[in-house]
Amino acid sequence: MPQTYEDMDAIAMLKADHRKVEEIFAAFEKATSPNKKRELALQACLELKVHTTIEEEIFYPACRGQIEDDLLNEAYVEHDGAKILINEIEAGSPDDEFYDAKVKVLSEEIEHHVEEEEKRVEGMFAQARAAGLDMDALADAMRARKASALEEYQAGKPAQTRTMAGDDVQSALMERDDSAEDAGTGNVRR
């Protein structure tokens, strides 16, 4: 019997999100009607905005200082590149000159990003698991944030970058700032 989303640990949840978005992009590739393409593109964009939110607000901060910094920094920048395309796709339509190309490039960027996270030994998920992060505690926090992020983005909130000029770069560089135990690491931050 397949594991339900509610029973998954943090990495299983993130991988399930990856598979869902891959399926949406595959369906987009096969779609022929502009309305279906728009529907699938918007669905992919929503899924990606929610996914990047739970990674950036919960999973990545728990990983900071526990895995390679370069891997985390690249992940934030990859997210930001995707967010720029997401906002353009959401503002556009299948009638636009480069609409399909933007969706295709977003799909390819996400494919690369997923590969970096899921590599068996040196990937982000493997490093996080080897570091001993509490994947169940992270999953609980991620499930709660996912629900609220979904509401925000369904209400029209655009994707926001964090590593571009003028962004709050410090928030991407810092470990989670909780006065209580951090979900996932058991560390107390002050």
C-alpha positions as CSV (number, residue, x, y, z in Angstrom):
1,M,0.0,0.0,0.0
2,P,1.5,3.4,-1.0
3,Q,2.4,5.8,1.7
4,T,0.0,8.7,2.1
5,Y,1.3,12.3,2.1
6,E,0.4,12.6,5.8
7,D,2.6,9.6,6.7
8,M,5.7,10.7,4.7
9,D,8.8,12.1,6.1
10,A,10.2,15.4,4.8
11,I,12.3,13.9,2.0
12,A,9.5,11.6,0.9
13,M,7.2,14.6,0.7
14,L,9.6,16.6,-1.4
15,K,10.1,13.7,-3.7
16,A,6.3,13.2,-4.0
17,D,6.0,16.9,-5.0
18,H,8.8,16.4,-7.6
19,R,7.0,13.4,-9.2
20,K,3.7,15.4,-9.3
21,V,5.3,18.3,-11.1
22,E,7.1,16.0,-13.5
23,E,3.7,14.4,-14.4
24,I,2.1,17.9,-15.0
25,F,5.0,18.9,-17.3
26,A,4.6,15.6,-19.2
27,A,0.9,16.2,-19.6
28,F,1.7,19.8,-20.9
29,E,4.0,18.3,-23.5
30,K,1.2,16.2,-24.8
31,A,-1.6,18.8,-24.6
32,T,-2.7,20.4,-27.8
33,S,-5.5,22.8,-26.8
34,P,-4.4,26.3,-25.6
35,N,-6.9,26.0,-22.7
36,K,-5.5,22.7,-21.5
37,K,-1.9,24.0,-21.8
38,R,-2.8,27.1,-19.8
39,E,-4.5,24.9,-17.1
40,L,-1.5,22.6,-16.8
41,A,1.0,25.4,-16.8
42,L,-0.8,27.2,-14.0
43,Q,-1.1,24.0,-12.1
44,A,2.7,23.4,-12.4
45,C,3.4,27.0,-11.3
46,L,1.2,26.7,-8.2
47,E,2.8,23.4,-7.2
48,L,6.2,24.9,-7.7
49,K,5.5,28.0,-5.7
50,V,4.2,26.0,-2.8
51,H,7.1,23.6,-3.0
52,T,9.7,26.3,-3.1
53,T,8.1,27.9,-0.1
54,I,8.3,24.9,2.1
55,E,11.8,24.1,1.0
56,E,13.1,27.7,1.5
57,E,11.2,28.4,4.8
58,I,11.6,25.0,6.5
59,F,13.8,22.4,4.8
60,Y,16.7,24.5,3.6
61,P,17.2,26.5,6.8
62,A,17.3,23.2,8.7
63,C,20.0,22.0,6.3
64,R,22.1,25.2,6.6
65,G,25.3,24.3,8.5
66,Q,24.5,20.5,8.1
67,I,25.2,20.1,4.4
68,E,27.4,21.7,1.8
69,D,26.7,25.5,1.6
70,D,27.4,25.6,-2.1
71,L,24.6,23.1,-2.7
72,L,22.1,25.1,-0.7
73,N,23.2,28.4,-2.3
74,E,22.8,26.9,-5.8
75,A,19.3,25.6,-4.8
76,Y,18.1,29.1,-3.8
77,V,19.4,30.6,-7.0
78,E,17.8,27.8,-9.1
79,H,14.5,28.5,-7.3
80,D,14.8,32.2,-8.1
81,G,15.5,31.5,-11.8
82,A,12.4,29.3,-11.8
83,K,10.3,31.9,-10.0
84,I,11.0,34.5,-12.7
85,L,9.7,32.1,-15.3
86,I,6.7,31.1,-13.1
87,N,5.7,34.8,-12.8
88,E,6.0,35.3,-16.6
89,I,4.1,32.1,-17.4
90,E,1.3,33.1,-15.0
91,A,1.1,36.5,-16.6
92,G,1.1,35.1,-20.1
93,S,-1.1,32.9,-22.2
94,P,-0.6,30.1,-24.7
95,D,-1.1,32.6,-27.5
96,D,2.1,34.4,-26.5
97,E,5.1,33.9,-28.8
98,F,7.4,32.2,-26.2
99,Y,4.8,30.7,-23.9
100,D,5.5,27.0,-24.7
101,A,9.3,27.7,-24.7
102,K,9.1,29.3,-21.2
103,V,7.2,26.2,-19.9
104,K,9.7,23.9,-21.5
105,V,12.7,25.8,-20.0
106,L,11.0,25.8,-16.6
107,S,10.5,22.1,-16.9
108,E,14.2,21.6,-17.8
109,E,15.4,23.9,-14.9
110,I,13.2,21.9,-12.5
111,E,14.5,18.6,-13.8
112,H,18.1,19.7,-13.2
113,H,17.2,21.0,-9.7
114,V,15.5,17.8,-8.8
115,E,18.5,15.8,-9.9
116,E,20.8,17.9,-7.7
117,E,18.5,17.3,-4.7
118,E,18.0,13.6,-5.2
119,K,21.5,12.4,-6.1
120,R,22.1,9.2,-4.2
121,V,25.3,10.1,-2.3
122,E,26.2,13.7,-2.8
123,G,22.7,15.2,-3.3
124,M,21.0,17.5,-0.8
125,F,18.6,14.9,0.4
126,A,21.3,12.3,1.0
127,Q,23.4,14.8,2.9
128,A,20.5,15.9,5.0
129,R,19.6,12.4,5.9
130,A,23.3,11.6,6.7
131,A,23.4,14.7,8.9
132,G,20.7,13.2,11.1
133,L,18.0,15.8,10.5
134,D,14.7,14.9,12.1
135,M,12.7,14.2,8.9
136,D,9.4,13.6,10.7
137,A,9.5,16.9,12.6
138,L,10.4,18.7,9.4
139,A,7.5,16.9,7.6
140,D,5.1,18.1,10.2
141,A,6.2,21.7,9.8
142,M,6.2,21.4,6.0
143,R,2.7,20.0,5.9
144,A,1.4,22.9,8.0
145,R,3.2,25.5,5.9
146,K,2.1,23.9,2.7
147,A,-1.6,24.4,3.5
148,S,-1.1,28.1,4.3
149,A,1.1,28.6,1.3
150,L,-1.4,27.0,-1.0
151,E,-4.1,29.5,0.2
152,E,-1.7,32.4,-0.3
153,Y,-0.8,31.5,-3.9
154,Q,-4.3,30.5,-4.9
155,A,-5.3,34.0,-3.8
156,G,-2.8,35.4,-6.4
157,K,0.4,36.0,-4.5
158,P,3.3,36.0,-7.0
159,A,6.5,34.0,-6.5
160,Q,9.2,36.1,-4.8
161,T,12.9,35.8,-5.4
162,R,15.4,35.8,-2.6
163,T,18.9,36.0,-4.1
164,M,18.5,38.7,-6.7
165,A,19.7,42.3,-6.4
166,G,17.5,44.1,-3.9
167,D,16.2,40.9,-2.3
168,D,16.5,39.8,1.3
169,V,19.6,37.7,0.6
170,Q,20.4,37.4,4.3
171,S,17.2,35.3,4.8
172,A,18.6,32.7,2.4
173,L,22.0,32.6,4.1
174,M,20.8,32.2,7.7
175,E,19.9,29.2,9.7
176,R,16.4,29.1,10.9
177,D,16.0,31.5,13.8
178,D,13.8,29.8,16.3
179,S,14.2,30.3,20.0
180,A,13.0,26.7,20.6
181,E,14.3,23.6,19.1
182,D,14.7,23.7,15.4
183,A,12.4,21.3,13.6
184,G,14.7,18.7,12.1
185,T,18.0,19.3,13.9
186,G,17.3,19.3,17.6
187,N,19.6,22.3,17.8
188,V,18.6,25.3,19.9
189,R,19.3,28.6,18.1
190,R,19.7,31.9,20.0
